[in-house]
Amino acid sequence: MSLIRNWGRIGTNGKTMMQTFDGTAKAVEAFGRLERAKRRRGYAAVDEKLSR
């Protein structure tokens, strides 16, 4: 199972990082950690921003 992350300025190719895990559970756990860290920094899901 892999977790693929993309980031960069709008309108550019940006950067990509792929992390590979032994199983689905470990990939989901890594995604959860990443999501919590982003939310602590003020990020929100796209659909949450649209509903405001």
Phi and psi in degrees as a GROMACS rama.xvg file:
@    title "Ramachandran Plot"
@    xaxis  label "Phi"
@    yaxis  label "Psi"
@TYPE xy
-126.486  150.112  SER-2
-117.796  117.526  LEU-3
-109.044  125.731  ILE-4
-115.569  137.453  ARG-5
-126.607  138.371  ASN-6
-153.912  160.708  TRP-7
149.495  177.065  GLY-8
-70.4713  148.295  ARG-9
-62.3581  134.807  ILE-10
91.7405  -1.25031  GLY-11
-117.02  167.728  THR-12
-70.4163  -29.0717  ASN-13
68.3914  -158.877  GLY-14
-124.945  156.297  LYS-15
-132.732  140.388  THR-16
-133.198  133.705  MET-17
-117.484  126.364  MET-18
-111.001  132.422  GLN-19
-108.2  137.517  THR-20
-124.445  158.06  PHE-21
-69.4527  -29.1813  ASP-22
-152.201  170.623  GLY-23
-62.5077  -40.7714  THR-24
-59.88  -41.9255  ALA-25
-68.6305  -35.8294  LYS-26
-66.9263  -42.6437  ALA-27
-64.7063  -39.3769  VAL-28
-63.4312  -43.2978  GLU-29
-63.7317  -41.4585  ALA-30
-61.9343  -42.2285  PHE-31
-61.3351  -42.9209  GLY-32
-62.1978  -43.155  ARG-33
-63.489  -44.2169  LEU-34
-62.0406  -44.6155  GLU-35
-62.0605  -41.513  ARG-36
-63.4428  -42.1651  ALA-37
-66.2386  -41.5149  LYS-38
-65.8816  -35.5766  ARG-39
-62.2118  -30.1821  ARG-40
-86.8974  1.20968  ARG-41
103.319  0.410683  GLY-42
-72.7871  152.124  TYR-43
-137.291  156.358  ALA-44
-64.9694  150.787  ALA-45
-58.6258  -44.3246  VAL-46
-66.739  -28.2268  ASP-47
-68.7992  -37.4909  GLU-48
-68.1832  -36.0463  LYS-49
-70.0634  -28.3505  LEU-50
-82.7007  -6.40604  SER-51
